[in-house]
Amino acid sequence: MPSKGTRIAAQRPPYLHDLAQGLERFFEPRREDCPWCSGRDLRRRLHTTDLIQRKPGSFTLEQCHGCGHVFQNPRLNAQGLEFYYRDCYDGLNERAMERLASSRICRKLYRARARALVPFGRPSRWLDVGTGHGHFCSEARSIHPTTRFHGLDRGEGVEIAARTGRITHAYQGSFTDLSGQLAGRYDVVSMHHYLEHTIDPRRELAAARTALRPGGHLLIEVPDPQCLSARLLGRWWVPWLQPQHLHLIPLRNLRGALEQHDFTIKAVDRREPHVPTDLVAAALNLLNSALPGEDLPWLPAAPGRISRLIRALAYLSAAPLLLALFGLDTLLAPLARRTRLSNAYRVVACRN
């Protein structure tokens, strides 16, 4: 495989060609009403940039005063989504995402998600939507050893998940497009930090209902936009994740939508889904945005030796602070899980 530097150099011309045509073409017209309740009392919640990849552009999240729904406005169109997702989870960042998904924290979260279904029986067939490289399914098999795990995702990672044996069957494409051929096949459909990435979350819920057998369970986990940490940390709160997160859904709204799609809510949990990294992740966002960039193909040229040295020294100097913040996140986790500091929630619903 060519080195990362070689791949970056090869991808710089197509990225710069895309950027030369202007960023305006990546956005739909701004909408005047809420996509969840059609209310027109909208307020700007956040204006930010791409803090992770540092691709050019700025993004606005607005909040509906009526229902509390938070959404990207104006929203990326299909071209924009392709541009900003490119090299985010696959491609140049594939190895980084592999390391993150294999980390101890993530593996612990995966097992907790799998245990959430234990009170509802042992499923025979489980479809994980937005499965990525299938790490959740690999961990969940230790909790549900007789279950056959299938995965669905738009990216190439789902094929890697099948080749590595983390899932037994892969579907690559849109869940809403594929749900018809999956009708009634699954005992469980899971969506872990997936709905916030979708263009129309309600259609995704309808697709889940189609794929589930009667009496099957839907497991959803999403960031909580009503989390106190989101207000305290502002644009540095990682779950805002612009521009990938298009919708951030308050629990009340999701419950109502599930009931409208003929689901019965079986369990709600704000404690266990909390990811105890708010402080250290916000510090990393701030540090990454303030320092000279890495060698990235969407930048006109590779950074010089001085820029690379400044970046390396800054991260080295910040290491003790980052470790301290990670320790503080861990120390505060029991408190966060019992208060509005919890940054995510989980819902288990049964198809009637």
N, C-alpha and C positions, 0 to 999 in steps of 0.2 A: 504494500500500500504506500502511495506517495506520502511524504511528510506533510504535516499540517501547514507549514510555510508554503510548500509547493501548491497545495490545494487552495490556500487563501489567494495566492498570486493568480491562479487560474480563474478564480471566481470573481476577482475584482472587476474586470471589464464588464461582465453582464450586470453586476450590481450597479456600477456607475452608469451604465446605459439606462437602467430602470430609473435611477434617481434623476438623470438629465431630463427625463420627460415630465418631471414635476410630481410632487406628493399629492396634489389636489385630486388626481385621478384615482387615488386609493380609497376615497371616502364617498359614502352616500350623502345625499342632502341632509342637513340637520332636520330632525323631526320636532314637531311642536307639541306632541302629546306623549304620554307614557306608554311604552309598548306592553305594559302589564295590565293597566286599568283604564287606559285612554284619558286619564286626567291631564289637564293642561297647566297645572301649577308646578312648573319645573324649576329647580334651583341648582346652580352649579355646586357640585360637591368637591370636585378636584380637577386641577389642570396640571398635567405632568408630561414627562418625556419617557422614552424607553430606557429605564434605569438598569436593566439587565444586559441586553445586547448592545444598547447605545446606537441603535439604528436611528437615522434622522426622522424628525417628525414630532408633533406634540398632540396630546390626546386629552379629551375632556370627559369626565364622568358627571352626569347629572342625576339628581334624585327627585322622584315624584313626592310632592308634599302630601298627597292623598294616601298613597299606599306604601311609601317608603322604598319602592324599587329603585335601584341604582343601575344606570346603564350608560354605555359609551355613546356619546352624541356630539358630533356626527359619528356614525359607526363605519368601521372599515367595510368595504365591499369585498367581493371574491378576490379581486386582484390584490387588494391591500392585505387580506388575510394570508394569501400565498406569499407575499413579499416578507411580511413580518414573522411568519412561522418558519420560513426557510432557514435552515441551519440553527433552529432553536432547540428542537428535541431530537432531530436526526442530523445527518451531515456533520458539520464542523463541531457541533456540541454533543454529538452522540456519546462520546466517551465520558464527558463530564456528567451527562444525565445518567449514564450507566453507574458511575461511582456514587452519585447521590441516591439513586434508587436502591443500591445495594448497601447503603449505610445502616448502622445499627438503629438510628432513630426511625428511618423509613420502614425497616423490617418490623419494628415493634408496632408501628401504626398499622401496617398491613395485617398483622395477626389480630390486632384489636378489631379491625373491620370484619374480619372473617368470623370472629367469635360473636359478633352482634347477631348472626343468624342462627347460632346454636339453639336458642330457645324455640325456634320455629321448625325444628326437624333437620334431617340430613338430606340436602338436595341431591338429586341425581345429576342434573345438568345445570350449569351456571354460566351465564354470559356476562363478561366484564366489558363494559362499553368505555372506550377511551383507555384501553389497557396499556398503551405504550409498548414497552418491551416485555410485558407480562410478569413483572416482579411480584405484583400483588397475588396473582394466581399461584405462583410458585410457593409463596409463603402460606397462602390459604389452604393449600393441599395438606399441610401439616395439621390443620384443624379439621378439615373435611377430606379424609384420605380416600373415600370412595367416590367423590364427586368428580365429574368430568368438566374441566374448565375450558371454555371457549373464549376467545378475545376478539374484539372489534375495535378498529381505529382507522383514521384516515391515512396515517403515516406508514412508512415502511417498517417501523418498529414492530408492528404486529406480525409480520412475516418472520422477523428475527425471533420473536417470542415462540413461534411454532417450531422453527428450526432447532432452537435450543431446548425444546421439550417443556417450556414453562406453561404452554397451553396445548391442548390436543387438536384444536381447529382454529384457523384464523379467518376473519372477514376483514377485508380492506375496503373502506369506502364510508359512505354516509349511513348512519343508523336509520334515519328517517327513510332513506331510499331502500335499504335492505330489509326493513322490518317485515314487509309483506311475506318474504320467503322464509322468515323465521317464526311465523305465526304459531303461537301455542307450544313452542318447543322447549321452553325453559322453566325450571322451578324457581330460579333466582336470576334477576338482572341487577347488576351493580353499576353505579355511576359515581366514582370517587373523584371529586374535584374535576368534574367533566361538564356539568350543566352551565357553569359560568363561562365556558368557552364557546357555547353554541349560539347560533344566530337566533333560534326560536326555541327556548326551553320547553314551552308547552307542547310543541310538536314532538320533542324528544320524549316527554312523558307519555304521549299517545303511542309512540313507537314502542316504548317499554311495555305498555299494556298489551299491545299486539303480540309481542314476542313471548309474553308470559302465558303459562297455562292458567286456567281459573284456579284461584287459591295460591298462586305463586307469589313470591315476594320481591319487592323492589327496594334496593338499598341505595340510599343517596347520601353523599357527604359533600358539603360545599362550605366556602368561607362565609362568615357572618358579617354583613355590612353594618349591622347594629352593634358590633363589638366595640367596647370602649377603647381598645388599643388602636382601632382604626382612626378614632378622633384624636387620640393623644399623639400618635406618630405621624399623622398627616400623610403626605405623599410618599413618605419613606416606608409605610406599612406594606410589606411584601405582597399580601393577598390582593392588593389592587391590581398588580401585575399587568400594567398597560404595555402594549396594546392587546394582549391576548384575551383578557377577561372582558367580555362584552356585557354580561349581566351579573349583578350580585343581588341575590334574592333573599329578602327577610323571611324568617321561618313562617310567619303567619301567611304570607303570600304562597309559599310552596305548599303548605298544608291545604289551603283552599283549592289550589290547582289540582292536587292529587285527589281530593274529594270530588272535584268536578269530572275527573277522568275515571270515576268509579273505583277508587282505591279507599281502603280503610286504614287509617294510621294505627300502627301497632306499637311503635316505640319512637321516642324522641330523646336524643342525648346531646347535651351541650358540653359535657365534661370530657369524655374520653377522646373525642375528635380534636381537641385542642392540640396544636403543634407548638411546643415550647421553644420557639426560636424568634419571637417577635423583636426583641431588643437587638440581638446580634445580627439578625437579617436586615433590620433597618440601618444599623451602623454600616454594614457591608454595602447597602444601596447608596448611602451617603458617600462613603469612601470611593466607591466605583465611579460615581458621577463627578466627583471633584478632581480625580486624578487624570493624568494623560491616558488616552485610550490604548488598548492592546492593538496588535496587528489584526485588523478586521477588514474583510473585503469590501464593506460598504463605506470605508473611509478612503479618501483620495490616494493616500500613500501610507506606507508602513511607518510607524513612529521611529524616531532616531534613537541613537544610543543613550542620549541624556534623558529623554522621556522614559525609556524603558528602565533606566537606573532609578529615576525619581519614583516611578510606580513601585518597583521592587522594594526600595528602602522604606517607602511609606507603609506598605503592607507589613514589612518586618517590624517597623516601629509600633504599628497598631496591634500587633499580635497579642500582647499582654492584655490590652483593653478588650479585644474581641473575646479572648478566653474568659475574662471576668464577666462580660455581658452574657456569654453562654452559660456560665455558672449561675448568674442571677436569674436568667430565664428558667433554668432547671429548678432553682430554689423557689421561685414564685409560682411554678406550675400548679401545685396543689391549690393555691389561692385563686389563680386564674381560672381553673376549671370550675370553681364554685361561684364565680362572679361573672359580670358582663365583660370581663377581660378575655374570656374564652373566645378564640378566634374562628371557630368552625362549629357546625352542628351536623348531626346525623339523623336521618329519618328512615324507619323501616315501615313499609306500607304493603298491604295485601291486596291483590287484585280480586275484586268481588266476582 
